[in-house]
């Protein structure tokens, strides 16, 4: 059985880009995403090794998802 790590991310709204610390967001503005622990560990390794400036795993994941969605829209 694969253990999972739970990350909480804001609901995606293409018209509104969430900014960390946005006090207008309520608990109902967030959804939970599960990642295998191995993937979470790899994210942590890359974040720390590359010194990308992300203060948390969740911050890196949110930015990666946003970037991926932008790329999908281009196609």
C-alpha atoms as an extended CHARMM CRD file, in Angstrom:
* protein
*
        75  EXT
         1         1  UNK       CA              0.0000000000        0.0000000000        0.0000000000  PROA      1               0.0000000000
         2         2  UNK       CA              1.3370000000        3.4250000000       -0.9680000000  PROA      2               0.0000000000
         3         3  UNK       CA              1.2910000000        5.9860000000        1.7910000000  PROA      3               0.0000000000
         4         4  UNK       CA              0.0540000000        9.3790000000        0.6800000000  PROA      4               0.0000000000
         5         5  UNK       CA              0.8040000000       12.9600000000        1.5880000000  PROA      5               0.0000000000
         6         6  UNK       CA             -2.0800000000       15.4270000000        1.4520000000  PROA      6               0.0000000000
         7         7  UNK       CA             -1.5780000000       18.9320000000        0.0490000000  PROA      7               0.0000000000
         8         8  UNK       CA             -4.2420000000       21.6140000000        0.1260000000  PROA      8               0.0000000000
         9         9  UNK       CA             -4.4850000000       23.8990000000       -2.8830000000  PROA      9               0.0000000000
        10        10  UNK       CA             -6.8030000000       26.7420000000       -3.8720000000  PROA      10              0.0000000000
        11        11  UNK       CA             -9.5870000000       25.9260000000       -6.2920000000  PROA      11              0.0000000000
        12        12  UNK       CA             -8.4720000000       26.8260000000       -9.8150000000  PROA      12              0.0000000000
        13        13  UNK       CA            -10.1300000000       29.9010000000      -11.2300000000  PROA      13              0.0000000000
        14        14  UNK       CA             -8.5770000000       31.1540000000      -14.4910000000  PROA      14              0.0000000000
        15        15  UNK       CA             -9.9700000000       34.6270000000      -13.8270000000  PROA      15              0.0000000000
        16        16  UNK       CA             -8.3870000000       34.9210000000      -10.3850000000  PROA      16              0.0000000000
        17        17  UNK       CA             -4.7930000000       34.1290000000       -9.5410000000  PROA      17              0.0000000000
        18        18  UNK       CA             -4.3940000000       33.4580000000       -5.8270000000  PROA      18              0.0000000000
        19        19  UNK       CA             -1.5170000000       35.0910000000       -4.0190000000  PROA      19              0.0000000000
        20        20  UNK       CA             -0.0620000000       33.6860000000       -0.8220000000  PROA      20              0.0000000000
        21        21  UNK       CA             -1.5650000000       35.5000000000        2.1240000000  PROA      21              0.0000000000
        22        22  UNK       CA             -4.7100000000       36.5000000000        0.2500000000  PROA      22              0.0000000000
        23        23  UNK       CA             -7.0780000000       37.0540000000        3.1810000000  PROA      23              0.0000000000
        24        24  UNK       CA            -10.1370000000       36.9520000000        0.9240000000  PROA      24              0.0000000000
        25        25  UNK       CA             -9.8420000000       33.1650000000        0.6400000000  PROA      25              0.0000000000
        26        26  UNK       CA            -11.9530000000       31.0430000000        2.9600000000  PROA      26              0.0000000000
        27        27  UNK       CA            -11.7460000000       27.3360000000        3.7650000000  PROA      27              0.0000000000
        28        28  UNK       CA            -14.3350000000       26.6740000000        1.0560000000  PROA      28              0.0000000000
        29        29  UNK       CA            -11.9260000000       28.1590000000       -1.5210000000  PROA      29              0.0000000000
        30        30  UNK       CA             -9.5050000000       25.2410000000       -1.1320000000  PROA      30              0.0000000000
        31        31  UNK       CA             -9.4150000000       21.6040000000       -2.2550000000  PROA      31              0.0000000000
        32        32  UNK       CA             -7.1390000000       18.7620000000       -1.1700000000  PROA      32              0.0000000000
        33        33  UNK       CA             -4.7940000000       16.8710000000       -3.5030000000  PROA      33              0.0000000000
        34        34  UNK       CA             -3.0340000000       13.6450000000       -2.5550000000  PROA      34              0.0000000000
        35        35  UNK       CA              0.4660000000       12.8170000000       -3.7780000000  PROA      35              0.0000000000
        36        36  UNK       CA              2.4790000000        9.6710000000       -3.1850000000  PROA      36              0.0000000000
        37        37  UNK       CA              5.1200000000       10.2570000000       -0.5030000000  PROA      37              0.0000000000
        38        38  UNK       CA              7.8560000000        9.4260000000       -3.0060000000  PROA      38              0.0000000000
        39        39  UNK       CA              6.7550000000       12.2860000000       -5.2620000000  PROA      39              0.0000000000
        40        40  UNK       CA              6.5250000000       14.6670000000       -2.3100000000  PROA      40              0.0000000000
        41        41  UNK       CA             10.0300000000       13.6850000000       -1.2600000000  PROA      41              0.0000000000
        42        42  UNK       CA             11.3350000000       14.3440000000       -4.7810000000  PROA      42              0.0000000000
        43        43  UNK       CA              9.6540000000       17.7600000000       -4.7720000000  PROA      43              0.0000000000
        44        44  UNK       CA             11.3790000000       18.5230000000       -1.4600000000  PROA      44              0.0000000000
        45        45  UNK       CA             14.7660000000       17.4110000000       -2.7960000000  PROA      45              0.0000000000
        46        46  UNK       CA             14.4440000000       19.5530000000       -5.9300000000  PROA      46              0.0000000000
        47        47  UNK       CA             13.1670000000       22.5590000000       -3.9760000000  PROA      47              0.0000000000
        48        48  UNK       CA             16.0680000000       22.4310000000       -1.5290000000  PROA      48              0.0000000000
        49        49  UNK       CA             18.7930000000       21.4520000000       -4.0110000000  PROA      49              0.0000000000
        50        50  UNK       CA             17.8610000000       24.0020000000       -6.6660000000  PROA      50              0.0000000000
        51        51  UNK       CA             17.3100000000       26.8440000000       -4.1800000000  PROA      51              0.0000000000
        52        52  UNK       CA             14.2940000000       27.9580000000       -6.1930000000  PROA      52              0.0000000000
        53        53  UNK       CA             13.0480000000       30.3940000000       -3.5770000000  PROA      53              0.0000000000
        54        54  UNK       CA              9.8870000000       28.4730000000       -2.6760000000  PROA      54              0.0000000000
        55        55  UNK       CA              9.2210000000       28.5450000000        1.0450000000  PROA      55              0.0000000000
        56        56  UNK       CA              7.1290000000       25.3800000000        1.0220000000  PROA      56              0.0000000000
        57        57  UNK       CA              6.2970000000       22.2970000000       -0.9820000000  PROA      57              0.0000000000
        58        58  UNK       CA              2.7440000000       23.5600000000       -1.4820000000  PROA      58              0.0000000000
        59        59  UNK       CA              3.9880000000       26.8380000000       -2.9410000000  PROA      59              0.0000000000
        60        60  UNK       CA              6.1100000000       24.9850000000       -5.5180000000  PROA      60              0.0000000000
        61        61  UNK       CA              3.2600000000       22.6120000000       -6.4130000000  PROA      61              0.0000000000
        62        62  UNK       CA              0.7490000000       25.4560000000       -6.8640000000  PROA      62              0.0000000000
        63        63  UNK       CA              3.1350000000       27.2950000000       -9.1920000000  PROA      63              0.0000000000
        64        64  UNK       CA              3.8620000000       24.1020000000      -11.1450000000  PROA      64              0.0000000000
        65        65  UNK       CA              0.1520000000       23.4030000000      -11.6280000000  PROA      65              0.0000000000
        66        66  UNK       CA             -0.5030000000       26.9780000000      -12.7440000000  PROA      66              0.0000000000
        67        67  UNK       CA              2.3720000000       26.7970000000      -15.2450000000  PROA      67              0.0000000000
        68        68  UNK       CA              1.1540000000       23.4550000000      -16.5580000000  PROA      68              0.0000000000
        69        69  UNK       CA             -2.3820000000       24.8110000000      -17.0740000000  PROA      69              0.0000000000
        70        70  UNK       CA             -1.0020000000       27.8220000000      -18.9710000000  PROA      70              0.0000000000
        71        71  UNK       CA              0.9340000000       25.4720000000      -21.2550000000  PROA      71              0.0000000000
        72        72  UNK       CA             -2.1560000000       23.3310000000      -21.8560000000  PROA      72              0.0000000000
        73        73  UNK       CA             -4.1170000000       26.4060000000      -22.9050000000  PROA      73              0.0000000000
        74        74  UNK       CA             -1.4780000000       27.2170000000      -25.5420000000  PROA      74              0.0000000000
        75        75  UNK       CA             -2.2030000000       23.9340000000      -27.3630000000  PROA      75              0.0000000000
